[in-house]
Amino acid sequence: MLVGSPTWELIHARENFHMYRSIWDELNQKYLSSHPLGDSCFVEPLIDHFAKDNDILALMSVGSEHRGMLLLGPGRLGTVVSFCPSQTEICPVLISSVENLQGLLNELPFSTMLLELYRQDPDYSAFPKPSSDLIHEIDYHANTVCIDIKGDFSSYWEARSSKLRKNIG
């Protein structure tokens, strides 16, 4: 439950991300269970090398406490999209709930009609299900690349397809 009204601030990502690294990592821990692709050690070089001058870091605060962050850039006419260089498989959206985005839409340029949040992993996302409506669009790019292994490796390997075992062999 948020006490007070959330406010959004939009700042230039490339010039300012380094000042918010520790907050980014705290939110990555809180919302994405410290996902390695959300860690500032991975995200900051992406911003340094691939962000454009008009890519932004959106910061949500309640009072003086930062409660959300995401990286955004311009999309097609009327659209703002996740900062999404090809070198990453997920685009971290560090917020607790999709409802937090309504205030963000009010802060984006007047012509913004759609917010597209690409490459969301359903295991590491504030969004409970795929959505496409007038407020936001969520693209679950892929499931988390992890394997739950119960038992020993031999049992796991035998459960893999024969084609996979042959190709690896």
C-alpha positions in Angstrom: 0.0 0.0 0.0 1.4 3.4 -1.0 1.1 6.2 1.5 1.0 9.4 -0.4 0.8 10.0 -4.0 3.3 8.5 -6.4 5.2 11.0 -8.6 7.3 10.3 -11.7 10.4 12.1 -12.7 11.9 11.6 -16.2 15.7 12.1 -16.6 18.2 11.4 -19.3 19.3 7.8 -18.8 22.9 7.9 -20.3 23.9 11.0 -18.3 22.3 10.1 -15.0 21.9 6.3 -14.5 25.2 6.1 -12.6 23.8 8.3 -9.9 20.9 5.9 -9.3 22.7 2.6 -9.5 22.3 1.7 -5.8 18.6 2.5 -5.9 18.2 0.5 -9.2 19.8 -2.5 -7.5 17.6 -2.2 -4.4 14.5 -2.2 -6.6 15.9 -5.1 -8.7 16.3 -7.1 -5.5 12.8 -6.1 -4.2 10.9 -6.7 -7.5 13.0 -9.1 -9.5 14.7 -11.1 -6.8 18.1 -9.7 -7.9 17.8 -10.9 -11.4 21.3 -10.8 -13.0 19.9 -9.1 -16.2 18.4 -6.4 -14.0 21.6 -5.8 -12.1 23.2 -2.3 -12.7 26.5 -4.0 -13.5 24.7 -5.4 -16.6 22.3 -2.5 -17.3 24.7 0.4 -17.0 27.1 -0.7 -19.8 24.0 -1.2 -22.0 23.0 2.3 -21.4 26.5 3.6 -21.8 26.9 1.9 -25.2 23.5 1.7 -26.7 21.2 4.4 -25.2 20.3 7.3 -27.4 20.1 10.9 -26.2 16.3 10.7 -25.9 16.2 7.5 -23.8 15.0 8.2 -20.3 15.1 6.8 -16.8 11.7 7.1 -15.2 11.8 7.2 -11.4 8.7 6.8 -9.3 8.8 8.2 -5.8 6.5 8.5 -2.9 7.7 11.4 -0.8 11.5 11.1 -0.8 11.5 7.3 -1.3 12.1 5.8 -4.7 9.6 3.0 -5.4 10.0 2.3 -9.1 12.2 2.7 -12.1 12.2 1.8 -15.7 14.2 2.7 -18.9 12.2 4.0 -21.8 12.7 5.4 -25.3 10.6 6.7 -28.1 8.8 4.3 -30.3 6.5 4.9 -33.3 4.3 7.9 -33.3 2.4 8.2 -30.0 4.3 5.3 -28.4 6.9 5.0 -25.7 8.7 1.7 -25.4 11.1 -0.2 -23.1 14.8 0.5 -23.6 15.6 -2.8 -25.3 18.9 -3.3 -26.9 19.4 -6.6 -28.6 22.0 -7.6 -26.1 19.5 -8.3 -23.4 16.7 -10.9 -23.1 14.6 -8.9 -20.6 13.8 -5.3 -20.1 13.6 -4.6 -16.3 10.5 -2.9 -15.2 11.1 -2.2 -11.5 7.6 -1.4 -10.2 5.3 -3.3 -7.9 2.1 -3.0 -10.0 0.8 -2.1 -13.4 -1.4 0.5 -11.7 1.7 2.6 -11.1 2.0 3.2 -14.8 -1.0 5.5 -15.0 0.8 8.3 -13.3 3.8 7.7 -15.6 1.6 8.1 -18.7 0.5 11.5 -17.4 4.2 12.6 -17.3 5.2 11.3 -20.7 4.9 13.7 -23.7 1.4 14.8 -24.5 1.4 12.7 -27.8 2.0 9.4 -25.9 -1.0 7.1 -26.4 0.7 3.7 -25.7 3.3 2.4 -23.5 4.9 -0.8 -24.8 6.9 -2.9 -22.3 8.9 -5.5 -24.2 10.6 -8.6 -23.1 8.8 -9.3 -19.9 9.6 -12.6 -18.2 6.4 -13.8 -16.4 8.6 -15.2 -13.5 10.2 -11.8 -13.0 7.5 -9.2 -13.7 5.0 -7.0 -11.9 2.4 -8.0 -14.5 0.4 -11.1 -13.7 -0.7 -11.9 -17.3 -0.2 -10.7 -20.9 -2.1 -7.6 -21.6 -2.9 -5.3 -24.5 -5.2 -2.5 -23.8 -5.4 1.3 -24.3 -3.0 1.9 -21.4 -0.2 -0.6 -21.7 1.0 -3.6 -23.8 3.1 -6.4 -22.3 5.1 -8.8 -24.4 6.2 -11.9 -22.6 9.3 -12.5 -24.7 10.4 -15.8 -23.1 10.1 -17.8 -20.0 13.0 -17.7 -17.5 15.9 -19.7 -18.6 16.2 -21.9 -15.7 15.8 -25.6 -15.1 14.4 -27.1 -11.9 16.4 -30.3 -11.4 15.1 -32.8 -9.0 17.3 -35.8 -8.4 20.7 -36.4 -10.0 22.0 -35.3 -13.4 21.6 -38.8 -14.9 17.9 -38.7 -14.2 17.6 -35.2 -15.7 19.7 -36.1 -18.8 17.6 -39.3 -19.5 14.4 -37.2 -19.4 15.7 -34.9 -22.2 14.7 -35.8 -25.8 16.8 -38.3 -27.6 17.4 -35.8 -30.4 18.9 -33.3 -27.9 21.1 -36.0 -26.3 22.2 -37.1 -29.8 23.0 -33.5 -30.9 24.9 -32.7 -27.7 26.8 -36.0 -28.0 
